[in-house]
Amino acid sequence: MYAILDIETTGGKYNEEGITEIAIYKYDGQEVVDQFISLINPERPIQPFVVNLTGINNQMLRNAPKFFEVAKRIVEITSDCVIVAHNASFDYRILRTEFSRLGFEYERQSLCTVELSKKLIPDQESYSLGKLVRNLGIPLSDRHRANGDALATVKLFKLLLTKDVEKEIVVNTVRTETKRQVDDKLLKLIEQAPIATGVYYMHREDGTIIYIGKSKNIKKRLNQHFTNDNRKSKRIQAEVTNVTYEITGSELLALLKESEEIKINKPKYNRALRKTKFDQALYQFVDANGYINLKVAKADHRKKSITTFSNRQQAKSFMHRWAEEYKLCQKLLGIDTGKSNCFNYTIKQCLGACITEESPEEYNIRAQQLIRNNSFDSQDMVIIDYGRDIDEQSVVLIEEGQFRGIGYFNLNHQINTIEILHSIITPMSHNRDAQHIIQSYVRKNKKLKIIPIPKV
């Protein structure tokens, strides 16, 4: 659990500043579950330059509550939370100073979004909150007011959690949380789980990830894990003490994150899932008559394939579908082994390439169209899918036929340069599994928006 906050102060000498405004959003890793926003009477004058910066003046604070009047609420909303702030050392110091004046020792773990941003979003021109979120397409209103800056930090932190593929943030958070071992721990974990599409991470007591999975309904999937009685499930049930989640909105992004993060984190109970997810591939060659032939064969990483399939049956099903969709010859697709014309020619669904009645030039146009539609070879494009919220969409970036990463953008944010696109993307590894996941998903989801990126 995180307490994402921003504090405005009077300015002045070090450790003599007073709080003029505070905004705290309690965030469970998926959504804001509580909030506290208030002006505060600092009982000392505000520096003129601060008045000009924030717009908060002494007159506005005359009837505002003093810090001791809101201290209990701040303690409650940040209890069992990690403090998150942009330049956390400043906000955390100010809070501790105010509590110290009341004779109270205030201690929390803290995370700084400046430090996290420098690590996870390198090469930005500035890491000030205003410039950083503007470059990332994160909306920011009421700059230099606690609520506006805290809300922007919530959205920035949400992006940083997405970019943290090694899950250092959640692992460290779990490690610092107080563990309460209770008899109904599994029931509590199920109750807390979201009914949403995403990736879930099972942790043992020291924070180590022991299992990573994905689901279109995380709550339902956890219920299956915790009620199964096979050997692996029982071992997981005995070890798990916490489950964290990352909502993706898109099943495609969940599949890609699951595949990548299993390879990176190597959870002990995912060993069976580290193997390649496909064993059949589609290859092409040109025959003696000049026709493009397409054949399904066992996947061989030494050969360049058009696309891949999970199994032979799936490959056969798509080959029959493509023969009809593109009016291709079943013999040239390897699904009719007869010696004369193919069956589809008999029912007038093949134009006669099997008996050289249709020219290679005419036939190959349609065969190449199938290849283009199912291969990423040398293509630059983005795949647009569901986001995590109603005003958001997800994006998968392909450049030069290589999978580059995933990200999210607000519907009001114009992505008009490749640089902006790169800034919101979480880089991920291009490998055969990722390529298979994307191609399979695109085949099954015809309504996906796929946008070519123009060559510069």
Disulfide bonds with the S-S distance in Angstrom:
none
